[in-house]
Amino acid sequence: MSNGMKRVLALLYFGVLAMGSIYAQGIEFFHGTYEEALQKARAEGKQIFVDVYTSWCGPCKMMAKNVFTRQEVGDYYNNKFVCLKLDAEKESSHAFFKHYQANGYPSFFWLDARGNLLDTRTGSVSPEDFIRYAEEAAKSDLSARLEIARKRWESGERSLELVQEYVVELLQRIHPDQVKDCLLSYFSTLTEEQLQQKENYLLMRGFMRIPEDNIVFGFLNRYPDIYQGYEKGDDFWVNMYRMMVRAGSANLKNPEKYRAHLEMVRKTKSCYAPMYLEILDMERTLFEKNFQQGMALARKVADKYGDKHPYLYRQFFYTLIIAGFFDDSVTDPELIEQAIGMAGKALEHSPCKETLLYLAAAHAKSGDYKKAYELMASEPFFPAPVLSTALYPYLHLHAIHGQYLDKK
């Protein structure tokens, strides 16, 4: 082949690539300032679209790779919007964030050319839904609703209906940093009867993620038996365990924070405060790897409270795992037998794939691999949840599914 022919073929090849990039154009993101984007939108008769993402967010990467690049998505958005793409962490000083904040990643914002919010969504979606959301945003009255609700709130109204619309629905989507203070303001106005209502408990439930010394922490400890009736199974008590116990144990390496947590539990004056304090002492002992004393404390607490709180067996075994009980250093047959008993109680009360693995792991720890195998052979018949793979290293297990399923 002559050099001239090679040059012709090369030109044809790169021409095809160029044409492909033209006809497979996705969203064209604008790289100017927020004010420049607004000016551009007004000048071109368009609206504003903003994608808020982070570098570590998997769904954000999926949207960037599989949705923003689609031709039909680009055709729609480039024709109707000036599009911005903002890293919530690296570009946190961007003027857009003075007006709106993301409630998760990725978050999408649709604005009019004056910067008024039309709508917002969170999470990855299909190309079809992504276009549909934009169509729905164009018809949205979100800004008008927000302004009306804001004026009602600032006038002093604290009705449940307003809280659900203004705080839970609107602020949660637009200014999530304001939600907590607004809810605390609302809770402070409630009567004892209102505090016991299901609707208000469901608002308080969001405060169980991170325990704080505030009025909600006190309310949750004041009416636990009532609130448990609003939940499925032991869900309320398990959430309380995470708030009252696990959150405290997480501060064991910070003595000042740990003491503050203990004091916060004591201040509740709840009839369950002694139970949580005993459990905290048990967890501290286990995390110090004093398994002899820790298991004795676990048996004592379980004997004392297990009839009413049988979920404790499952929580205690979880603590055994993360405290290092399954390290090679633990060889005492009596302790291992006690762990088998605890796992058996956990499985009996909460039969699922997770607790089944607890019992299998305990038998494997004793050297009875045949029993462990028999237990796991029944795993398909048990419901979710499964054990988080984050705990596998504590059990000396290796998740091998990737090497088979990723090939499909």
N, C-alpha and C positions, 0 to 999 in steps of 0.2 A: 504494500500500500504506500502511495507517495505521500510526502510530507504535506502537500497541498490538500489531499483528500483527508488526512488526519485532522488538519485544521478545520476543515468544513464539518467533519463529524463532531469535533469538540464544540464548535459553535452551536451546532444543532442540539447537542446534549445539554449545554448550559442554557440554551434558549427554552428547552422543554422544562428544565427546573424552574426557570424564572416564571414561565407561564403557569406552572403548577402552584407557585407561591402566590400568584395573583388570584387564581381561582379558588385557592383553599385558604383565603384570608380569614383569620379569626378576629377577635376584638382588637382594635387599635387603641392602646392606652395612652392618654395624654400625660406628659411629664412636667407640666408647668405647675404653678402655685394654685392654691384653692381659689383665690380671687381671679386668677387668669382663666381657670376652668369655668367659673361663673360667667365671666365676660364672654368667653368663647361660646358658651351655651346660649346666652342671650343674643349674640350676634348671628348665630346659625339657626336659631329657633329650635333648640334642642333642650333636653333635660340632662340631669347629671346622674351617672351611675358610679358608685364607689365600691370596690372590693377591698375589704380589710382582712389581712392574712398575717400569718407568722411563718418564719422559715422552717419551724419544726412541725408544722401542722400537716398531717397526712391528707385529710380531706381537702385542704387548701391546694396541695400539690396536684391532687386528682382533678380538681376543677380547672387549674391552670393548664394541665396536660390534655384532658379529655373533653372539656366543655368550652373554655374560652377560645380554643383553636378551631372549633367547628365553623364551617363556612356559613351555615344558616344562622348560627349565633352571631357571628361577626356581621353578617348582612343586616340583621335586625338591630343590634346594639349600635353599630357604627352610624346607622342612618338616623337613630332617634336620640342618642346620648353622647355626651362628652364623658369618656370613661377614665376613671382614676384607679390606680392600684397602689395601696398603701400598706407597708409593713407596720403593724401595730406597735412593735417594739423599737425598730430602728428608725422609724419616722414618727415617733410619738409626739414630737413638737409640731407636726404639720397642723396648719390652721383648721383643717377639717375636724380634728379631735377636740377643738375648743367648743364645738357645737354638739357632736355626737360621739358616743362610745360604743364599742362592740361588746356584745354579751356572750361571745363565743367566737370560734373561728372555724371556717370563714364566715364573716358577716357581710351582707350585701345591703347597700343603702341606695335608694332611688330618691332623688331630690328634683324639685323644679329649678328653673334657671335663677331664682332668687335665693336658693339654698334652703327652702322649706322642705321638710321631710314628707315624701309621698308614702314610702313604706320601707320596711326593713325585714330581712330574713336571715336565718343562721343555719349553716350546715350545707353539705354537698347535695346537689340535685342533678337530675338528668338535663340534657340540653332542652328538651321539650318543656319541662317545668320551669327552667331558668327563663325561657322566653315568656311563658305564661305568667310568671311572677311579675315581670316587667309590664305586661299588659294590664294586670290587676293593679299595679302601683299607679299607673296613669289615671285610674278612676278612684283612687283612694282619697278619703277625707281625714287621714290620720292627723295632719297638722291642725285642722280645725277642731277635731275631737280633743287633741292634746291641750290646745289653748283654752277651750271651754272647761275641761276638767281641772286644769291648773288654777284657773280663777276660782272655781268652787273650793279647791283645796286651800288656797291662800285666804279665802274668806272665813276659814275655820271649820268647814264641814268635814266630818270624820265618819261618814256612813260606810257600812260594809260594801254597799254597791259602788261607791266612789273609790274605795281602796282597791277593789277588784279591777275596776276599769283603769283608773289613773295610775296606781302604783304597780299592780301586778301585770297588767296588760301593756300599758304604754311606757311608763318609766323603765320597766324591766328591759324593754327592747331598745330604748333610746339613751337613757341615763341610768344604767344599772348601779352606779355608785351612789345614787340618791335613794335607792329602794330601802336600804336598811334603816336609815334615820326616819323615813316616812312611816315605815311599819312600827317602829318603836313609839313614834308619836301617836299612832292610832291605838296601839295596845294600851298605852297609858290612860286612855279615856274609857276603857271597857269596865263594865261592872263584873262582879264575880259570876253572875249568871251568864253573861256574854262570853267570858273567858272559857267557860266550859262547853261552848257550842262547837260543833264539828267544823263549821266554816272558819272559825278563828283558829282552831287548832291546826288546820291544814296550812294556814298562813305561818304559824309558828314553826312548823316542821322544817322549813328551810333553815332555821337557826340551829338545827341539830348537827350541822356539818362541822362547825367550829365553835366549841363552847366558849362563852364569854360571860363575864359577871354583869349581866343586865337583867331587866325585868322578865324577859322571855325565859331565861334559864331558870328563874324562880318559878314561873308559871308551870313549866314542863315538869318540875319536881313537885308542884303543889297538887296537880290533878292527874297523876300518871295512870291510875286505874280507869279513869274516865276516858282519857285519850287512847288507851290501849283498845277500848271498845270500838274505836273508829278505824282501826287498822286490821289488816288481814293477818291471821296467825299471831306470831310473836314479833311482827315487824317493828312495832313501837319499842318493845323492850330491847331488841337488838340495836336499834338506832340509839337508844339511851345508853346501852353498853359502850358503843363506839364513842359517844360524847362524854360520858362520865368516866370511863376507864381507859380506853385506847388513846384518847387524846391526851390524857394525863401521862400514861406510860411513855408516850412519844417524847416527853420532856425529861425523861430520867437522867439524861446527860446534862441537863440544865437545872441544877438544884433549885435555883430561885423560881423558875417557872413551875417546877414540879410542886414546890411548897405552896405556890399561889393556887395551883389547881386543887390541891388537897383542901386548902382553906375555903375555896369556892364551893366545893362539895359539902363541907361542914356547914357553911352558912345557909344552905338550903333548908336545914332543919327538917328535911323530908324523912319519912319513916323508912325510906330505902337508903338513906345516906350511909348508915352503918354497913349495909351490904356492899355498897360500892367502895367504901374505904377498906373493907376486908379484902375485896378483890384486888384493889390497887396494891395492897401490901403483898398479896400472893403474886401478882404479876412482877412486881419489883424483885421479889425473891427469885422467881424463875429467870428473869433477865440477868440476874447476878450469877446464874448457872448453879445456884444452890438447889438442885432438883430434888434432893431428899426432903428438905424442909418445904420447898415450893409445892411438891405433890401432896404433902401432908396438909398444907393450907388449902389446896384445891379440894381435897376430899372433905375437909371440915366445912368449907363454904357450900359445897354441893349437897352435903348431908343436911345443912341448915336451911338452904334456900331452894334446893333443886326441885322439890315437889311443885312449887308455884312457878319456878323459873327454870324449866328443863332445858331451855336453849343454852344455859350456861355451859353444859358439857361440850357443845360445839365450839363455843367461844374459847373455853379453856384449852381445848386441843389445838386450836389455831395458835394460841399463845405458846404452847409447847413447841410447835414447829419453829416459829420465828425466834424463839428464845435459844434454839440450838440443841434441843433434846435429841435430835437425830444425828448429831455429830458422833464420830467414832468413839469419843471419850466416854459416852454413856453406855455402860455395859451391865449395870446392876439388874439381874433378872427380875427382882421384885418390883423395881421401878417400871420396867418395861411391861410387866404384867398389869400394873396399875394403869399404864397408858392404854393398854388394850381394853381394859374395863371402861375407861373414859371414852374411848372412841366408839365402843359398843353402845354406850348410852347415847352418844351423839347421833349415831346411825338410827337407833331405835326411835328417838324423838324427831329427828329431821332426816328421814330417808331420802338421799339424793346422791348424785355422782360424787359430790365433794366428800360427804361423810363416809361413803363407801371406801373411797381412797384413803381416808384417815385410818379406818380399821385395817385395811390391807397393809398400809405402811407400818402400822404398829405390829402386826404379825410378822412382817418381813424383818422388822427390827429385832424380833425375838429369834429370828432364824427359821421361822416356819413359812418358807416360801410357797409350799404347796397350798396352805390355807390362804395366803395372799393372792395366789393365782386363782383359786376357786372364787374368791370374793370378786376380783376384777372381771372374771368371766361373766358375772351377772350385771356388769356395768350398763349394757344397753337397755336393761329393763328399769333403770332408775332415772328419775327426772333431773333436770337442771336444778341448781347451778352446778357447774363443774369447778374443780379446784383451779384457781388462777395459776398460770404457768410461772408467775413471779415467785411462787412458793416451791417450785420444783427443785431449785438448788439446795434449799434447806432439807429436802428429803433425798438428796443425792439422785434425783431423777433427771433424765434428759428427754426433752420434747423432740421426738424424731419425725413428727408428722410432716414437717416442711420438706424433708428430702423425698417424700413420696407425693404429697398433695400438690406441691408447687410445680410439679411436672405436668399436671393435668391442664 
